């Protein structure tokens, strides 16, 4: 079974080159699905 590392929005932004603000905007307009949330409320992406 493959284990995926969950990324916080800043890590995702750094790896993709897409600013965090743009990622949140894409979520708001429905271009990206709403992410899971960690216990601390941070967005996490797989």
C-alpha positions as CSV (number, residue, x, y, z in Angstrom):
1,X,0.0,0.0,0.0
2,X,1.3,3.4,-0.9
3,X,1.6,6.0,1.8
4,X,1.1,9.6,0.7
5,X,2.6,12.6,2.5
6,X,0.1,15.3,3.3
7,X,1.3,18.7,2.4
8,X,0.3,22.0,4.0
9,X,-0.6,24.8,1.6
10,X,2.9,26.4,1.8
11,X,4.6,23.2,0.9
12,X,2.2,22.6,-2.0
13,X,2.9,26.2,-3.2
14,X,6.6,25.7,-3.0
15,X,6.5,22.4,-4.9
16,X,4.2,23.6,-7.7
17,X,5.2,27.3,-8.0
18,X,1.5,28.3,-7.5
19,X,1.1,31.0,-4.8
20,X,-0.9,30.0,-1.7
21,X,-3.4,32.8,-2.4
22,X,-4.1,31.4,-5.9
23,X,-4.6,27.8,-4.5
24,X,-7.2,29.2,-2.0
25,X,-8.9,31.2,-4.8
26,X,-9.1,28.0,-7.0
27,X,-10.8,26.3,-4.1
28,X,-13.2,29.1,-3.6
29,X,-14.3,29.1,-7.3
30,X,-14.5,25.3,-7.4
31,X,-11.6,24.7,-9.7
32,X,-9.9,22.6,-6.9
33,X,-11.8,20.5,-4.4
34,X,-11.9,21.6,-0.8
35,X,-8.9,20.1,1.0
36,X,-8.9,18.0,4.1
37,X,-8.2,19.8,7.4
38,X,-5.6,18.8,10.0
39,X,-6.5,18.8,13.6
40,X,-5.2,22.4,13.9
41,X,-7.4,23.5,11.1
42,X,-4.7,23.9,8.5
43,X,-5.4,22.8,4.9
44,X,-3.7,19.5,4.0
45,X,-3.3,18.2,0.5
46,X,-2.4,14.7,-0.8
